Amino acid sequence: MEQTAKCKICRRAGEKLFLRGERCFTPKCAMERKPYTPGIVQNQRKHRSMQTEYGTQLREKQKVRNVYCLSEKQFAKYVKDATSRKGVNPAERLYENLETRLDSVVFRLGLADSRAHARQIATHGHVTVNGRRIDVPSYKVKKGDILQVREGSKTNTLFTSRTEKIKKHKFPTWVSFDSGKLEATVKGVPVLDRNEFTFNLTSVIEFYSR
């Protein structure tokens, strides 16, 4: 069966990062078939030393960076911004920075199965912000912004095939979405819910503070 680089990232992380969208929920998912680190034969016993604090932080950083499809340089820039703001919790600020990217919002609206797919949608200019076509995935949306699938793209199978899925989609509380118009309004900012967000962003901040 096909195994991509994304599948190996999940296996290396030791958990599903849902980098391949719907395929991750099927028996074809590599984590279902081979839930062990690449290169290690199943059931093979090897001595594994205890994970160091640095190793734990590095692993957490890599997981978050891969989930949001960011290069090391891009991710480090977001962390630097989050830690440079006084009076703000760095982890919460980092989460806000990541979630308000245009590609992240497209993913959260259910217009794409994965963030990688959402990034393609943004890059191809299928989405407008306040009536202006935006083709920069890292574009930061803010409260009051209106996002809409571009008029010329609404008949594209990218979106017509998702009609039923969008109706059943659970939208984040900080945006409202009109499925008929394929239009969203940003009502606020994303708030980090540690019960919902399983990654440890504080550990990520500590990694870069070393």
C-alpha positions as CSV (number, residue, x, y, z in Angstrom):
1,M,0.0,0.0,0.0
2,E,1.1,3.6,-0.7
3,Q,2.9,5.3,2.2
4,T,3.9,8.9,1.7
5,A,6.3,11.2,3.5
6,K,3.4,12.5,5.5
7,C,2.6,9.0,6.8
8,K,6.2,8.7,8.0
9,I,5.9,12.0,9.8
10,C,2.9,10.6,11.8
11,R,4.7,7.3,12.5
12,R,7.8,9.2,13.7
13,A,5.6,11.4,15.9
14,G,3.9,8.3,17.3
15,E,0.4,9.5,16.7
16,K,-2.0,10.6,14.0
17,L,-1.5,14.2,12.9
18,F,-4.2,13.9,10.2
19,L,-1.9,15.3,7.5
20,R,-3.8,13.4,4.7
21,G,-7.3,14.4,5.5
22,E,-10.0,11.7,5.1
23,R,-7.5,8.9,4.4
24,C,-6.3,9.2,8.0
25,F,-9.8,7.9,9.1
26,T,-9.6,4.8,7.0
27,P,-7.9,1.4,7.5
28,K,-5.4,2.6,4.8
29,C,-3.9,5.0,7.3
30,A,-0.2,4.0,7.9
31,M,-0.7,4.4,11.7
32,E,-3.4,1.8,11.6
33,R,-1.2,-0.7,9.8
34,K,2.3,0.2,11.2
35,P,1.9,2.1,14.5
36,Y,5.7,2.1,15.1
37,T,8.6,4.2,14.1
38,P,9.8,3.9,10.5
39,G,12.8,1.7,10.2
40,I,11.9,-0.5,13.2
41,V,10.6,-4.0,12.5
42,Q,7.3,-4.6,14.2
43,N,7.7,-6.4,17.6
44,Q,11.5,-6.0,17.4
45,R,12.9,-5.2,20.8
46,K,15.4,-2.4,21.1
47,H,16.9,-0.6,24.0
48,R,15.4,2.8,24.1
49,S,16.7,5.3,26.6
50,M,14.4,7.6,28.5
51,Q,13.3,10.7,26.5
52,T,15.2,13.8,27.6
53,E,13.5,17.1,28.2
54,Y,15.1,18.4,25.0
55,G,13.9,15.4,23.0
56,T,10.4,15.9,24.3
57,Q,10.3,19.6,23.4
58,L,11.8,18.9,20.0
59,R,9.3,16.2,19.2
60,E,6.4,18.5,20.3
61,K,7.8,21.3,18.1
62,Q,8.1,19.1,15.1
63,K,4.5,17.8,15.5
64,V,3.0,21.3,15.6
65,R,5.2,22.6,12.7
66,N,4.2,19.6,10.5
67,V,0.5,19.9,11.4
68,Y,0.5,23.5,10.2
69,C,2.7,22.7,7.2
70,L,5.3,25.3,8.0
71,S,9.0,25.5,7.4
72,E,11.4,25.8,10.3
73,K,12.0,29.5,9.4
74,Q,8.3,30.3,9.2
75,F,7.5,28.5,12.5
76,A,10.4,30.1,14.4
77,K,9.1,33.5,13.2
78,Y,5.7,32.9,14.7
79,V,7.3,31.8,18.0
80,K,9.5,34.9,18.1
81,D,6.4,37.1,17.6
82,A,4.5,35.2,20.3
83,T,7.3,35.6,22.9
84,S,8.1,39.2,22.1
85,R,4.6,40.5,23.1
86,K,4.5,41.7,26.7
87,G,1.5,40.9,28.9
88,V,0.4,38.1,26.6
89,N,0.6,34.3,27.3
90,P,3.2,33.2,24.6
91,A,1.4,29.8,24.0
92,E,-1.9,31.5,23.5
93,R,-0.4,34.1,21.2
94,L,1.3,31.4,19.2
95,Y,-2.0,29.5,18.8
96,E,-3.7,32.6,17.6
97,N,-0.9,33.3,15.1
98,L,-1.2,29.8,13.7
99,E,-5.0,29.6,13.6
100,T,-5.6,33.0,12.0
101,R,-3.5,32.1,8.9
102,L,-5.8,32.1,5.8
103,D,-5.0,28.4,5.1
104,S,-5.9,27.5,8.7
105,V,-9.2,29.3,8.5
106,V,-10.0,27.6,5.2
107,F,-9.4,24.3,6.8
108,R,-11.4,25.2,9.9
109,L,-14.4,26.1,7.7
110,G,-14.4,22.6,6.3
111,L,-13.5,23.7,2.8
112,A,-10.6,21.3,2.7
113,D,-9.8,17.9,4.1
114,S,-6.3,18.9,5.3
115,R,-4.3,22.0,5.9
116,A,-2.1,21.1,3.0
117,H,-5.2,21.0,0.8
118,A,-6.3,24.3,2.3
119,R,-3.0,25.8,1.5
120,Q,-3.4,24.9,-2.1
121,I,-6.9,26.5,-2.2
122,A,-5.5,29.7,-0.7
123,T,-2.4,29.7,-3.0
124,H,-4.7,29.4,-6.1
125,G,-6.7,32.4,-5.0
126,H,-10.0,30.7,-4.5
127,V,-10.8,32.8,-1.4
128,T,-11.4,36.5,-1.1
129,V,-11.0,38.6,2.1
130,N,-13.2,41.7,2.3
131,G,-13.8,41.3,-1.5
132,R,-10.1,41.2,-2.3
133,R,-8.6,38.0,-3.8
134,I,-5.8,36.7,-1.6
135,D,-3.3,34.1,-2.7
136,V,-1.0,34.2,0.3
137,P,-1.7,31.2,2.7
138,S,0.0,33.0,5.6
139,Y,-2.3,36.1,5.3
140,K,-3.5,36.9,8.8
141,V,-7.2,37.4,9.1
142,K,-8.6,39.6,11.9
143,K,-11.9,40.3,13.6
144,G,-14.5,41.7,11.3
145,D,-13.0,40.2,8.1
146,I,-15.3,38.6,5.7
147,L,-14.0,35.6,3.8
148,Q,-15.8,34.2,0.8
149,V,-15.1,31.6,-1.9
150,R,-14.5,33.6,-5.0
151,E,-17.5,33.8,-7.3
152,G,-15.7,32.2,-10.2
153,S,-14.6,29.3,-8.0
154,K,-18.0,28.4,-6.5
155,T,-18.8,26.0,-9.4
156,N,-15.4,24.3,-9.0
157,T,-15.7,20.7,-7.9
158,L,-13.4,21.5,-5.0
159,F,-16.4,23.2,-3.4
160,T,-19.5,21.7,-5.0
161,S,-18.4,18.2,-3.9
162,R,-18.2,19.4,-0.3
163,T,-21.7,20.7,0.1
164,E,-23.0,17.9,2.3
165,K,-19.8,17.8,4.4
166,I,-19.9,21.5,5.1
167,K,-23.5,21.2,6.3
168,K,-22.4,18.7,8.9
169,H,-19.1,20.5,9.8
170,K,-18.5,21.8,13.3
171,F,-17.3,25.4,12.9
172,P,-15.1,27.2,15.4
173,T,-16.9,29.5,17.8
174,W,-14.9,32.6,16.6
175,V,-16.3,32.5,13.0
176,S,-19.8,32.3,11.6
177,F,-20.4,30.6,8.2
178,D,-23.1,30.9,5.7
179,S,-23.0,27.6,3.7
180,G,-25.3,28.9,1.0
181,K,-23.1,31.9,0.2
182,L,-19.8,30.1,1.2
183,E,-19.1,33.1,3.2
184,A,-17.6,33.4,6.7
185,T,-17.3,36.3,9.1
186,V,-14.5,36.5,11.7
187,K,-16.3,37.3,15.0
188,G,-13.3,37.2,17.3
189,V,-9.9,35.5,17.9
190,P,-9.2,31.8,18.5
191,V,-8.7,30.9,22.1
192,L,-6.4,28.1,23.1
193,D,-8.4,25.2,24.7
194,R,-5.9,22.8,26.1
195,N,-8.6,20.1,26.3
196,E,-9.2,20.4,22.6
197,F,-5.7,21.2,21.3
198,T,-3.6,18.2,22.2
199,F,-0.2,19.6,21.5
200,N,1.9,21.3,24.2
201,L,2.7,24.8,22.9
202,T,4.3,25.7,26.2
203,S,6.9,23.0,25.6
204,V,7.4,24.4,22.1
205,I,8.0,27.9,23.5
206,E,10.5,26.4,26.0
207,F,12.4,24.7,23.1
208,Y,13.0,28.0,21.4
209,S,14.0,29.7,24.7
210,R,16.9,27.3,25.3
